[in-house]
Amino acid sequence: MKKYLLILSVCSLNLLTVSCEKHTSPVKDGAKPELISDEFIFTEGPASDKEGNVYFTDQPNNQILKWDAKSNSISVYMKDAGRSNGMYFDDDQNLWTCADENFQLWKISPDKEVSVVLDGHENKAFNGPNDLWMDEKGGFYFTDPYYQREYWERKSPEMEKRKVYYLSPDHKTVTPVAEGFVLPNGIIGSSKDQVLYVSDVSKEKVYKYQIQDNGTLTHKELFADMGSDGMTLDNEGNLYVTGDGVVVFDKEGNKIDHIQIDKDWTGNVTFGGANEDILFITASDAVYKLPMKTHGIRWNH
């Protein structure tokens, strides 16, 4: 009997250890968010290039900035940036942006030549593309909520519904792939796992979809009872959700960490740095960096 109890205790201890390891924070031990700069109005849209430099927007100032991963310095990359919000680099180092000044999707070449890829669907202007993610084929998923902007002349949307769209890999066809949202906002996916996450800020929900070979989305399920602005994923499948700081969920939907940020609102997050193991955080008028034990999956698969 004593032997049985001893075995049971050891097994319970092992199970506890496994459970603890499963829910270990991905933040590097002892690390805290480090302020890089707070000289902006409202930061958004971080995107990492192949070298680990992170580009982000200061939307009210209508500019895109660049954080140099080697020097830890920030410079202006582009002014008159179309009021860009969410951004993403493709494999050729073109910077794609949700340029909601005129409800467009832009592609900015490495030499800063701007191409307007999309400005509407079925002869109606978009509500204002907000965030986007590229799959392994080169197609783009993007959210299209409606936030009335002070710089718009229009006072109401041309489209009744707020949807998620998919731009085909040849960038010639755009198709609605998800709807039923109040304000679809943050979006991020994993080509490896063939999953896509979409947040609905007003409903305070994050939904998970299965990505099909033709780009359509199926098997919608509630992933988290929390809305989010921007989101990102790490190599362990953890999802990073923003708003009140950064909340981290494992791939089963268990909350494993809450990264506190000393700002009223945390807008977006991505991985950067030479090894893609620096969490870059945009929060209100500031940007932060945080060393991680995990890494991003944009350039490190």
HELIX and SHEET records of a PDB file:
HELIX    1   1 LYS A    2  LYS A   22  1                                  21    
HELIX    2   2 GLN A   59  ASN A   61  5                                   3    
SHEET    1   A 4 GLU A  34  SER A  37  0                                        
SHEET    2   A 4 ALA A 286  PRO A 291 -1                                        
SHEET    3   A 4 ILE A 278  ALA A 283 -1                                        
SHEET    4   A 4 THR A 266  GLY A 272 -1                                        
SHEET    1   B 4 THR A  43  SER A  48  0                                        
SHEET    2   B 4 VAL A  54  ASP A  58 -1                                        
SHEET    3   B 4 GLN A  63  ASP A  68 -1                                        
SHEET    4   B 4 SER A  73  LYS A  79 -1                                        
SHEET    1   C 4 SER A  84  PHE A  89  0                                        
SHEET    2   C 4 LEU A  95  ALA A  99 -1                                        
SHEET    3   C 4 GLN A 104  ILE A 108 -1                                        
SHEET    4   C 4 VAL A 114  LEU A 118 -1                                        
SHEET    1   D 2 GLY A 120  HIS A 121  0                                        
SHEET    2   D 2 LYS A 124  ALA A 125 -1                                        
SHEET    1   E 4 LEU A 132  MET A 134  0                                        
SHEET    2   E 4 PHE A 140  ASP A 144 -1                                        
SHEET    3   E 4 LYS A 163  LEU A 167 -1                                        
SHEET    4   E 4 VAL A 174  ALA A 178 -1                                        
SHEET    1   F 4 PRO A 184  SER A 190  0                                        
SHEET    2   F 4 VAL A 195  ASP A 200 -1                                        
SHEET    3   F 4 LYS A 205  ILE A 211 -1                                        
SHEET    4   F 4 LEU A 217  ALA A 224 -1                                        
SHEET    1   G 4 MET A 231  LEU A 233  0                                        
SHEET    2   G 4 LEU A 239  THR A 242 -1                                        
SHEET    3   G 4 VAL A 246  PHE A 249 -1                                        
SHEET    4   G 4 LYS A 255  ILE A 259 -1                                        
END                                                                             
